[in-house]
């Protein structure tokens, strides 16, 4: 076995845990949203339930199943507690309770909303729990429903007594009529008289039965505290629930997010090394170039990028490099300009070619040197239409707009025409339009020594990087690696970090670039 062997490392799991935490913390706004929703839910629950009180009353239900039968049956078999619980929660009982509380019958439905009836297993006790805004009203409601249920049950028992009494009285009338007819047979008369006495005793037994049907074993009292926790407990509960919701939403967002969030994700999608990670800049109007003219972490990272490309990616002394991005929005021009300045600082003769005709000429935003600043020996070596750029302590490098000139040659075609031949000892850096929006970069990728991809961290999708890799590979180009841009700081922070510049009152000369219609040569006028 010659392949690498993966050994178990106990530090792998903590590393994975830290990576998962970093993924979740990237969506801090979603977590904050979940916490806010949880707190709002806890506050809403506190507002709606913090001042509610619950009082409880209990009723012992007596046996009512065939209460007038002669056969003795166990009490738990004579009472159906499920049926009694449904009867206690009926509208008829609610109407009786509303009358006991001095309210109209139409308020019965509103009273039912605050009522809860429970019954424990193997028990003949019904528990009435009534919730209201005040303790006294809660106690009144619980007692009113208990009394209304007992009154309803008593009325049902009395109705059963009346029905049974009417039936027995009808039998008595029948026996009396039969006794009047039997006047000759004494035995028959005695038998009818005995039956008549039995029926009359039956009527007495029925009327003597207790029809109450239950007893109140616990009366509702005014509670001293609300039935739900107070504000602190509900807000703490809402905070915990909101934090859990925020973490869940952040995990879902992280799982469904297709943007590149780290160097590992970019390396896995593009299958090429990450050449550098640019720290956040100060604003959108950073000076070009930064290398040689100003310091900072961003300039140092761009300088390190040039050293890395010069040592590993480009041939010794010469080379042609293409800087391109997948889509608009990446710092492609900044990387190309500072890369040219850093290579010039290393002692190379550098030519920067702007092959993007869709935007303003890059040379208009560079610190160009006037024509009389050229050295006599260096002027003939500059390509046609190029100008010298002052890179401060880094030196000078040439720049030309390869995307302008003849209408028949724009973009990639003009840039290909600008590229030096193999005998030229100049290092060329070409910047062009995004690869996935225009085909200029594919034509240039075949004629350069390497391609450097610039992508925004957190704005570029992994699918775009995979497509870029396939396109460059199919075109025969060499992808050296990717440079990730962490983006820009907020404008307010950039304004606060900057110091006001003291401009002299005298009028300064500003170089203005003019592009002739038929000639690719750039000229500078004073204005």
SULWOUR-V498580 format. One record per residue. N is the residue number from 0. RES is the residue in three letters. OMEGA is omega in whole degrees, -180 to 180 (* if undefined). Layout:
BEGIN
n:N res:RES omega:OMEGA
n:N res:RES omega:OMEGA
END
This chain:
BEGIN
n:0 res:UNK omega:-178
n:1 res:UNK omega:-178
n:2 res:UNK omega:179
n:3 res:UNK omega:180
n:4 res:UNK omega:180
n:5 res:UNK omega:178
n:6 res:UNK omega:180
n:7 res:UNK omega:179
n:8 res:UNK omega:-177
n:9 res:UNK omega:179
n:10 res:UNK omega:179
n:11 res:UNK omega:-177
n:12 res:UNK omega:174
n:13 res:UNK omega:178
n:14 res:UNK omega:178
n:15 res:UNK omega:178
n:16 res:UNK omega:177
n:17 res:UNK omega:178
n:18 res:UNK omega:177
n:19 res:UNK omega:178
n:20 res:UNK omega:177
n:21 res:UNK omega:179
n:22 res:UNK omega:180
n:23 res:UNK omega:-177
n:24 res:UNK omega:174
n:25 res:UNK omega:-180
n:26 res:UNK omega:-180
n:27 res:UNK omega:178
n:28 res:UNK omega:179
n:29 res:UNK omega:178
n:30 res:UNK omega:178
n:31 res:UNK omega:178
n:32 res:UNK omega:178
n:33 res:UNK omega:179
n:34 res:UNK omega:179
n:35 res:UNK omega:179
n:36 res:UNK omega:178
n:37 res:UNK omega:178
n:38 res:UNK omega:177
n:39 res:UNK omega:177
n:40 res:UNK omega:177
n:41 res:UNK omega:178
n:42 res:UNK omega:178
n:43 res:UNK omega:178
n:44 res:UNK omega:179
n:45 res:UNK omega:180
n:46 res:UNK omega:-176
n:47 res:UNK omega:-174
n:48 res:UNK omega:-175
n:49 res:UNK omega:-177
n:50 res:UNK omega:175
n:51 res:UNK omega:-177
n:52 res:UNK omega:-178
n:53 res:UNK omega:176
n:54 res:UNK omega:-173
n:55 res:UNK omega:171
n:56 res:UNK omega:-176
n:57 res:UNK omega:-177
n:58 res:UNK omega:174
n:59 res:UNK omega:-177
n:60 res:UNK omega:177
n:61 res:UNK omega:-179
n:62 res:UNK omega:180
n:63 res:UNK omega:-180
n:64 res:UNK omega:-177
n:65 res:UNK omega:-177
n:66 res:UNK omega:-176
n:67 res:UNK omega:178
n:68 res:UNK omega:180
n:69 res:UNK omega:-179
n:70 res:UNK omega:-179
n:71 res:UNK omega:-180
n:72 res:UNK omega:180
n:73 res:UNK omega:-175
n:74 res:UNK omega:-178
n:75 res:UNK omega:176
n:76 res:UNK omega:-179
n:77 res:UNK omega:-175
n:78 res:UNK omega:173
n:79 res:UNK omega:-174
n:80 res:UNK omega:176
n:81 res:UNK omega:178
n:82 res:UNK omega:-180
n:83 res:UNK omega:178
n:84 res:UNK omega:177
n:85 res:UNK omega:179
n:86 res:UNK omega:180
n:87 res:UNK omega:179
n:88 res:UNK omega:-177
n:89 res:UNK omega:-180
n:90 res:UNK omega:-179
n:91 res:UNK omega:178
n:92 res:UNK omega:179
n:93 res:UNK omega:178
n:94 res:UNK omega:177
n:95 res:UNK omega:180
n:96 res:UNK omega:179
n:97 res:UNK omega:179
n:98 res:UNK omega:178
n:99 res:UNK omega:179
n:100 res:UNK omega:179
n:101 res:UNK omega:180
n:102 res:UNK omega:-179
n:103 res:UNK omega:-180
n:104 res:UNK omega:180
n:105 res:UNK omega:179
n:106 res:UNK omega:-177
n:107 res:UNK omega:-180
n:108 res:UNK omega:178
n:109 res:UNK omega:177
n:110 res:UNK omega:179
n:111 res:UNK omega:-180
n:112 res:UNK omega:-179
n:113 res:UNK omega:-176
n:114 res:UNK omega:175
n:115 res:UNK omega:-177
n:116 res:UNK omega:-180
n:117 res:UNK omega:178
n:118 res:UNK omega:179
n:119 res:UNK omega:-179
n:120 res:UNK omega:179
n:121 res:UNK omega:179
n:122 res:UNK omega:178
n:123 res:UNK omega:-180
n:124 res:UNK omega:174
n:125 res:UNK omega:-180
n:126 res:UNK omega:179
n:127 res:UNK omega:178
n:128 res:UNK omega:-178
n:129 res:UNK omega:-178
n:130 res:UNK omega:-179
n:131 res:UNK omega:-177
n:132 res:UNK omega:-179
n:133 res:UNK omega:179
n:134 res:UNK omega:-178
n:135 res:UNK omega:179
n:136 res:UNK omega:178
n:137 res:UNK omega:178
n:138 res:UNK omega:178
n:139 res:UNK omega:-180
n:140 res:UNK omega:-180
n:141 res:UNK omega:179
n:142 res:UNK omega:180
n:143 res:UNK omega:180
n:144 res:UNK omega:177
n:145 res:UNK omega:179
n:146 res:UNK omega:179
n:147 res:UNK omega:178
n:148 res:UNK omega:179
n:149 res:UNK omega:178
n:150 res:UNK omega:178
n:151 res:UNK omega:180
n:152 res:UNK omega:177
n:153 res:UNK omega:178
n:154 res:UNK omega:178
n:155 res:UNK omega:178
n:156 res:UNK omega:178
n:157 res:UNK omega:177
n:158 res:UNK omega:178
n:159 res:UNK omega:178
n:160 res:UNK omega:-180
n:161 res:UNK omega:179
n:162 res:UNK omega:179
n:163 res:UNK omega:180
n:164 res:UNK omega:179
n:165 res:UNK omega:179
n:166 res:UNK omega:180
n:167 res:UNK omega:178
n:168 res:UNK omega:177
n:169 res:UNK omega:177
n:170 res:UNK omega:178
n:171 res:UNK omega:179
n:172 res:UNK omega:180
n:173 res:UNK omega:-180
n:174 res:UNK omega:178
n:175 res:UNK omega:178
n:176 res:UNK omega:179
n:177 res:UNK omega:180
n:178 res:UNK omega:179
n:179 res:UNK omega:-180
n:180 res:UNK omega:-178
n:181 res:UNK omega:-180
n:182 res:UNK omega:-175
n:183 res:UNK omega:-176
n:184 res:UNK omega:-179
n:185 res:UNK omega:-180
n:186 res:UNK omega:179
n:187 res:UNK omega:180
n:188 res:UNK omega:178
n:189 res:UNK omega:180
n:190 res:UNK omega:179
n:191 res:UNK omega:178
n:192 res:UNK omega:177
n:193 res:UNK omega:178
n:194 res:UNK omega:-180
n:195 res:UNK omega:178
n:196 res:UNK omega:179
n:197 res:UNK omega:-180
n:198 res:UNK omega:179
n:199 res:UNK omega:176
n:200 res:UNK omega:178
n:201 res:UNK omega:179
n:202 res:UNK omega:179
n:203 res:UNK omega:179
n:204 res:UNK omega:-179
n:205 res:UNK omega:-178
n:206 res:UNK omega:-179
n:207 res:UNK omega:-180
n:208 res:UNK omega:177
n:209 res:UNK omega:-178
n:210 res:UNK omega:-179
n:211 res:UNK omega:174
n:212 res:UNK omega:180
n:213 res:UNK omega:-180
n:214 res:UNK omega:174
n:215 res:UNK omega:-179
n:216 res:UNK omega:178
n:217 res:UNK omega:179
n:218 res:UNK omega:180
n:219 res:UNK omega:178
n:220 res:UNK omega:-180
n:221 res:UNK omega:-179
n:222 res:UNK omega:180
n:223 res:UNK omega:-177
n:224 res:UNK omega:176
n:225 res:UNK omega:-177
n:226 res:UNK omega:180
n:227 res:UNK omega:178
n:228 res:UNK omega:-179
n:229 res:UNK omega:-178
n:230 res:UNK omega:-177
n:231 res:UNK omega:-178
n:232 res:UNK omega:-179
n:233 res:UNK omega:177
n:234 res:UNK omega:176
n:235 res:UNK omega:177
n:236 res:UNK omega:177
n:237 res:UNK omega:178
n:238 res:UNK omega:179
n:239 res:UNK omega:178
n:240 res:UNK omega:178
n:241 res:UNK omega:177
n:242 res:UNK omega:176
n:243 res:UNK omega:178
n:244 res:UNK omega:179
n:245 res:UNK omega:178
n:246 res:UNK omega:178
n:247 res:UNK omega:179
n:248 res:UNK omega:178
n:249 res:UNK omega:178
n:250 res:UNK omega:177
n:251 res:UNK omega:179
n:252 res:UNK omega:179
n:253 res:UNK omega:-180
n:254 res:UNK omega:-178
n:255 res:UNK omega:-178
n:256 res:UNK omega:-180
n:257 res:UNK omega:-180
n:258 res:UNK omega:180
n:259 res:UNK omega:-177
n:260 res:UNK omega:-178
n:261 res:UNK omega:179
n:262 res:UNK omega:179
n:263 res:UNK omega:178
n:264 res:UNK omega:178
n:265 res:UNK omega:179
n:266 res:UNK omega:180
n:267 res:UNK omega:-179
n:268 res:UNK omega:-175
n:269 res:UNK omega:-179
n:270 res:UNK omega:175
n:271 res:UNK omega:-179
n:272 res:UNK omega:174
n:273 res:UNK omega:-175
n:274 res:UNK omega:-179
n:275 res:UNK omega:177
n:276 res:UNK omega:-177
n:277 res:UNK omega:177
n:278 res:UNK omega:180
n:279 res:UNK omega:178
n:280 res:UNK omega:-176
n:281 res:UNK omega:-178
n:282 res:UNK omega:-177
n:283 res:UNK omega:-175
n:284 res:UNK omega:177
n:285 res:UNK omega:-179
n:286 res:UNK omega:174
n:287 res:UNK omega:-8
n:288 res:UNK omega:176
n:289 res:UNK omega:178
n:290 res:UNK omega:180
n:291 res:UNK omega:-177
n:292 res:UNK omega:177
n:293 res:UNK omega:-179
n:294 res:UNK omega:-180
n:295 res:UNK omega:-179
n:296 res:UNK omega:-178
n:297 res:UNK omega:178
n:298 res:UNK omega:179
n:299 res:UNK omega:178
n:300 res:UNK omega:176
n:301 res:UNK omega:176
n:302 res:UNK omega:177
n:303 res:UNK omega:176
n:304 res:UNK omega:179
n:305 res:UNK omega:178
n:306 res:UNK omega:-180
n:307 res:UNK omega:178
n:308 res:UNK omega:-179
n:309 res:UNK omega:-179
n:310 res:UNK omega:-175
n:311 res:UNK omega:-171
n:312 res:UNK omega:-173
n:313 res:UNK omega:174
n:314 res:UNK omega:-178
n:315 res:UNK omega:174
n:316 res:UNK omega:-177
n:317 res:UNK omega:177
n:318 res:UNK omega:177
n:319 res:UNK omega:-171
n:320 res:UNK omega:178
n:321 res:UNK omega:177
n:322 res:UNK omega:-174
n:323 res:UNK omega:178
n:324 res:UNK omega:178
n:325 res:UNK omega:-179
n:326 res:UNK omega:-180
n:327 res:UNK omega:176
n:328 res:UNK omega:180
n:329 res:UNK omega:-178
n:330 res:UNK omega:-176
n:331 res:UNK omega:-178
n:332 res:UNK omega:179
n:333 res:UNK omega:179
n:334 res:UNK omega:-178
n:335 res:UNK omega:-178
n:336 res:UNK omega:-179
n:337 res:UNK omega:174
n:338 res:UNK omega:177
n:339 res:UNK omega:179
n:340 res:UNK omega:180
n:341 res:UNK omega:177
n:342 res:UNK omega:175
n:343 res:UNK omega:177
n:344 res:UNK omega:178
n:345 res:UNK omega:179
n:346 res:UNK omega:-180
n:347 res:UNK omega:170
n:348 res:UNK omega:-169
n:349 res:UNK omega:174
n:350 res:UNK omega:177
n:351 res:UNK omega:-177
n:352 res:UNK omega:178
n:353 res:UNK omega:-177
n:354 res:UNK omega:-180
n:355 res:UNK omega:-179
n:356 res:UNK omega:-176
n:357 res:UNK omega:-180
n:358 res:UNK omega:177
n:359 res:UNK omega:-177
n:360 res:UNK omega:180
n:361 res:UNK omega:-179
n:362 res:UNK omega:180
n:363 res:UNK omega:-179
n:364 res:UNK omega:-179
n:365 res:UNK omega:176
n:366 res:UNK omega:-177
n:367 res:UNK omega:175
n:368 res:UNK omega:177
n:369 res:UNK omega:-178
n:370 res:UNK omega:-177
n:371 res:UNK omega:179
n:372 res:UNK omega:179
n:373 res:UNK omega:174
n:374 res:UNK omega:-178
n:375 res:UNK omega:-178
n:376 res:UNK omega:-177
n:377 res:UNK omega:-177
n:378 res:UNK omega:-179
n:379 res:UNK omega:-176
n:380 res:UNK omega:-180
n:381 res:UNK omega:177
n:382 res:UNK omega:179
n:383 res:UNK omega:177
n:384 res:UNK omega:-179
n:385 res:UNK omega:178
n:386 res:UNK omega:178
n:387 res:UNK omega:180
n:388 res:UNK omega:179
n:389 res:UNK omega:180
n:390 res:UNK omega:177
n:391 res:UNK omega:-179
n:392 res:UNK omega:179
n:393 res:UNK omega:180
n:394 res:UNK omega:-179
n:395 res:UNK omega:173
n:396 res:UNK omega:-178
n:397 res:UNK omega:180
n:398 res:UNK omega:176
n:399 res:UNK omega:-180
n:400 res:UNK omega:-179
n:401 res:UNK omega:-179
n:402 res:UNK omega:-180
n:403 res:UNK omega:179
n:404 res:UNK omega:-177
n:405 res:UNK omega:179
n:406 res:UNK omega:179
n:407 res:UNK omega:-179
n:408 res:UNK omega:176
n:409 res:UNK omega:175
n:410 res:UNK omega:-175
n:411 res:UNK omega:-179
n:412 res:UNK omega:178
n:413 res:UNK omega:179
n:414 res:UNK omega:176
n:415 res:UNK omega:178
n:416 res:UNK omega:-179
n:417 res:UNK omega:-176
n:418 res:UNK omega:179
n:419 res:UNK omega:179
n:420 res:UNK omega:-179
n:421 res:UNK omega:180
n:422 res:UNK omega:-180
n:423 res:UNK omega:-179
n:424 res:UNK omega:-176
n:425 res:UNK omega:173
n:426 res:UNK omega:-174
n:427 res:UNK omega:175
n:428 res:UNK omega:-177
n:429 res:UNK omega:174
n:430 res:UNK omega:-174
n:431 res:UNK omega:-177
n:432 res:UNK omega:-179
n:433 res:UNK omega:-173
n:434 res:UNK omega:-176
n:435 res:UNK omega:178
n:436 res:UNK omega:179
n:437 res:UNK omega:-178
n:438 res:UNK omega:-179
n:439 res:UNK omega:-175
n:440 res:UNK omega:179
n:441 res:UNK omega:177
n:442 res:UNK omega:180
n:443 res:UNK omega:-178
n:444 res:UNK omega:179
n:445 res:UNK omega:-173
n:446 res:UNK omega:179
n:447 res:UNK omega:-180
n:448 res:UNK omega:-179
n:449 res:UNK omega:-179
n:450 res:UNK omega:175
n:451 res:UNK omega:-179
n:452 res:UNK omega:178
n:453 res:UNK omega:-177
n:454 res:UNK omega:178
n:455 res:UNK omega:179
n:456 res:UNK omega:-178
n:457 res:UNK omega:179
n:458 res:UNK omega:-178
n:459 res:UNK omega:180
n:460 res:UNK omega:-179
n:461 res:UNK omega:178
n:462 res:UNK omega:177
n:463 res:UNK omega:178
n:464 res:UNK omega:178
n:465 res:UNK omega:178
n:466 res:UNK omega:177
n:467 res:UNK omega:179
n:468 res:UNK omega:180
n:469 res:UNK omega:-178
n:470 res:UNK omega:-179
n:471 res:UNK omega:179
n:472 res:UNK omega:180
n:473 res:UNK omega:-179
n:474 res:UNK omega:180
n:475 res:UNK omega:179
n:476 res:UNK omega:-180
n:477 res:UNK omega:179
n:478 res:UNK omega:-178
n:479 res:UNK omega:-178
n:480 res:UNK omega:-176
n:481 res:UNK omega:175
n:482 res:UNK omega:-178
n:483 res:UNK omega:-180
n:484 res:UNK omega:-179
n:485 res:UNK omega:176
n:486 res:UNK omega:-175
n:487 res:UNK omega:173
n:488 res:UNK omega:180
n:489 res:UNK omega:-178
n:490 res:UNK omega:180
n:491 res:UNK omega:178
n:492 res:UNK omega:179
n:493 res:UNK omega:179
n:494 res:UNK omega:-180
n:495 res:UNK omega:-179
n:496 res:UNK omega:-177
n:497 res:UNK omega:176
n:498 res:UNK omega:179
n:499 res:UNK omega:-179
n:500 res:UNK omega:179
n:501 res:UNK omega:-178
n:502 res:UNK omega:176
n:503 res:UNK omega:-178
n:504 res:UNK omega:-179
n:505 res:UNK omega:-179
n:506 res:UNK omega:179
n:507 res:UNK omega:179
n:508 res:UNK omega:-180
n:509 res:UNK omega:179
n:510 res:UNK omega:178
n:511 res:UNK omega:-178
n:512 res:UNK omega:177
n:513 res:UNK omega:-179
n:514 res:UNK omega:177
n:515 res:UNK omega:-176
n:516 res:UNK omega:-173
n:517 res:UNK omega:-175
n:518 res:UNK omega:-180
n:519 res:UNK omega:-177
n:520 res:UNK omega:178
n:521 res:UNK omega:177
n:522 res:UNK omega:-178
n:523 res:UNK omega:175
n:524 res:UNK omega:-180
n:525 res:UNK omega:178
n:526 res:UNK omega:*
END
